[in-house]
Amino acid sequence: MAGYIGGKAVNLSTSGADISGTVTADGLTVSGDAVFTPDNDGVRITGANYATLRLEENDTTDVNTSIFNSGGDFVITTSSDDRSSTTDRIRLDHATGDISFYEDTGTTPKFFWDASAESLGIGTTSPTALVDISKSGTGDYSTFRLSNTGASGRKYELGLGGNTAAADYANKLYFRDSTAGSNRMVIDSSGRVGIGTSSPAFPLDLSTNSSTTNDAVVVARISANTTGTAANNFGAALNFSGEDASGSLRDLATINAIYTNATNRSSALTFKTRENLGALTERMRIDSSGSVGIGTDSPSESLTNRGNILIETNSTSADSGNGLFWQSTTSGWSTSTAHAAIYGKRTDASNGYLRFDTRQSGTTQEAMRIDSSGNVLVGTTDTTLYNNSTGTGTKLGGDGRLDVSRSADTVATFNRTGSSDGEVIRIVSSGTTVGNITVSGSNTAYNTSSDYRLKENVDYTWDATTRLKQLKPARFNFISDADTLSSLAPNVTVDGFLAHEAQAVVPEAVTGTHNEVDDEGNAVMQGIDQSKLVPLLVKTIQELEARITALENA
């Protein structure tokens, strides 16, 4: 049926009413479906306090939704059938454009769009970042989760734990693998970053779990890529920086992994430091063969050091010190496995010595030392071998003196090899040769300088016989032979001279001074070179020969 109401066309049928134009009513209840076809002004619902569009379900109790304008705010609520209980769900502030999404009770916005700040707040109505997620409970977690629900999909969380949350989360920003049930990374309240650990102890703490028990596990990787072609010295670096006294950030050192041959992929690890205001300079390198160079970028041996080496010990006790050791085993150093060692040892606060050990009879023992006086002691630690009746060893004194001591066998051997004869020992005084010991075939000559070019005031007419008769040859025993065995039997009488008596006649044959003592009152014994008497003997024989000849010719 068709007609007009108030000048408006109305079409009524059993299926409903079709009204063209504007309908003004104190209230409108529509049962069933309603279709509104708006003109340019749209569908308008007005009211003195609230302009409300209420959507009700007749077949379900208390499941109703109202959309209304309240004090300029656009609000969506849910309510009971009698409208005695309403719950805010969404509110749009007409003045600011802010949008609030309420929690289940409808009292507190938990999802909030701040239109002026263009920020989204979750759990806060005052977002201070583009997305601000907040949780007020001390034991709660503020979490952002990403999930992939496909086959073998995983779930990850980015969250912040309250201060009473579980230890792995309390006051920490964490990145959690929810599928595996473990944290992958955390940042604690001190700014320490833990990767693979929820309890970082350092600014960056990396940890990983592995089933490997007998090899190193890679925990971190540093890579460098180039848009060109990698060449020698290209690689990755780890840089260490710090603020200087002016507060400026400066490079302190770098560790560089570089190619030394980019074609065959040979590499080296270099260490650079800065001195004063200079540039970072390489100080040490481990090359592709494993050789270490300190102060050089071309180590020729396993360890090449271009500079001094300091080995310290923290002990102040006598004979304390550290050393260098050589051995062919990998089981750790011990006196039973080392082949040789050099120690720097402390004698006292002012003195020290070097000790050289070698392997003897299955263990390392001292073989030589250089003491604080510069004495080189081989096979002994005794510096008074010259005054010892039982010591064995060699002392090359720092004062230039050589002492050699051995019992029951040859003390010193000088061997000139080859087919040529010649000098075995040379004796020099103040840079001038004054004698030597030479060998010729099976003969040995003990020579003193006698070249005519060394002499002046040569006199052949002197009286030898008178001087010879002043000598007092004697027979005697050496006191020491009475108590000790020597090359002679004890108490054997020998021929010779008393040095001071011979000195009065042939002074050049005797050394020392009669009855001389040292500063401590010890006797300084005189000695005699009886070969110096030979010229006197020869001249006396010549004089006797002349007298005999004269008598024979008389």
Secondary structure by P-SEA (a helix, b strand, c coil): cccccccbbbbbcccbbbbcccccccbbbbccbbbbbcccccbbbbccccbbbbbbbcccccbbbbbbbcccccccccccccccbbbbcbbbcccccbbbbbccccccccbbbbccccbbbcccccccccbbbbbcccccccbbbbbbccccccccccccccccccccccccccccccccccccbbbccccbbbcccccccccbbbbbbccccccccccbbbbbbbcccccccbbbbbbbbbbccccbbbbcbbbbbcccccccbbbbbbbbbbccccccccccccccccbbbcccccccccccccbbbbbbbcccccccccccccccccccccccccccccccccccccccbbbbbcccccccccccccccccbbbccccccccccccccbbbbbccccbbbbbbcccccbbbbbccccccccbbbbcccccccbbbbccccccccccccccccccccccccaaaaaaacccccccccccccccccccccbbbbbbcaaaaaacccccccccccccccccccbbbbbccccaaaaaaaaaaaaaaaaaaaaac
